């Protein structure tokens, strides 16, 4: 069974930075694509960034050049470095583990990021 635990959220002023972490239990981390999603109040959950087992990344257009996703397979942890934060980045951020083949994704409980003006 996979468990994902996010940390690092909080309140920050616009222009500031935060680093989110997601620690995964179990043995699937190193063979899975990892992602960060977010859901703002009243909106649908959206992809923020994703990283494959080969280190290939992709980002939502709204965060390109400001956010960076990375992974540490030795520590079973994925990170999201968020710089130049904007008020519109305010949301609950969720960690996602997408295993290879046909199977269910796993989600963390979410961590709140609030950016004040």
C-alpha positions in Angstrom: 0.0 0.0 0.0 1.2 3.5 -0.9 0.9 6.5 1.5 1.9 10.0 0.4 2.5 12.6 3.0 2.9 16.3 1.9 4.6 19.0 3.9 5.9 22.5 3.4 2.8 24.5 2.8 1.9 27.7 4.5 1.3 31.4 4.2 3.7 33.5 2.1 3.7 37.0 0.6 3.5 37.5 -3.1 7.0 37.2 -4.6 8.1 34.7 -2.0 9.1 31.1 -2.2 8.0 27.8 -0.7 9.2 24.2 -1.1 6.8 21.4 -0.9 7.8 17.8 -0.1 6.0 14.6 -0.5 7.3 11.4 1.1 6.0 8.1 -0.2 5.9 4.8 1.6 6.1 1.4 -0.2 8.1 0.2 -3.1 6.4 1.9 -6.1 8.0 5.3 -5.9 11.0 4.7 -8.0 9.0 3.1 -10.9 6.2 5.7 -10.9 5.6 9.1 -12.4 5.1 11.6 -9.6 3.1 14.8 -9.9 1.8 17.8 -8.0 -1.7 19.0 -8.5 -3.6 21.9 -7.0 -7.2 22.8 -6.3 -8.2 26.4 -5.6 -11.5 27.1 -3.9 -14.4 26.6 -6.3 -12.2 25.3 -9.1 -11.3 21.9 -10.4 -8.1 20.2 -9.5 -5.3 20.9 -12.1 -1.9 19.5 -12.9 1.0 21.8 -11.7 4.0 19.7 -12.6 5.0 16.1 -13.2 8.2 14.1 -13.3 8.8 10.7 -14.9 11.1 8.0 -13.6 13.6 9.2 -16.2 13.5 12.7 -14.8 11.5 14.2 -17.7 9.3 17.0 -16.5 6.3 19.0 -17.7 4.6 22.0 -16.2 1.4 23.9 -16.4 1.9 27.1 -18.5 0.9 29.2 -15.5 3.9 28.0 -13.4 6.6 27.6 -16.1 9.8 29.4 -15.1 8.7 29.8 -11.5 8.2 26.2 -10.2 10.6 23.3 -10.3 9.8 19.6 -9.6 12.4 17.1 -8.6 12.6 13.7 -7.1 15.0 11.8 -4.8 14.5 8.0 -5.4 16.8 7.1 -2.5 14.5 9.1 -0.2 11.2 8.2 -1.9 10.5 12.0 -2.0 9.3 14.4 -4.6 9.7 18.1 -4.2 8.1 21.2 -5.7 10.2 24.4 -5.4 7.9 27.4 -5.9 9.4 30.8 -6.5 7.9 34.2 -7.4 4.6 33.1 -5.9 1.5 34.9 -7.0 -1.9 35.3 -5.2 -3.4 33.1 -7.9 -1.1 30.2 -6.8 -3.2 30.0 -3.6 -4.7 26.4 -3.4 -4.5 23.1 -1.8 -1.5 21.2 -3.3 -1.7 17.5 -3.7 1.0 14.9 -4.4 0.2 12.2 -6.9 1.8 8.8 -7.6 1.0 7.4 -11.0 2.1 3.7 -11.2 3.1 2.1 -14.5 0.5 0.1 -16.4 -3.1 0.0 -15.5 -3.8 0.8 -11.9 -5.1 3.4 -9.5 -3.3 6.6 -8.8 -2.5 7.5 -5.2 -3.0 10.9 -3.6 -1.7 12.7 -0.6 -4.0 14.5 1.9 -3.0 17.9 0.5 -1.2 20.9 1.9 -2.5 24.4 1.9 -0.5 27.2 0.2 -1.8 30.7 0.7 -0.1 33.7 -1.1 -1.0 37.1 0.2 -0.8 40.4 -1.7 
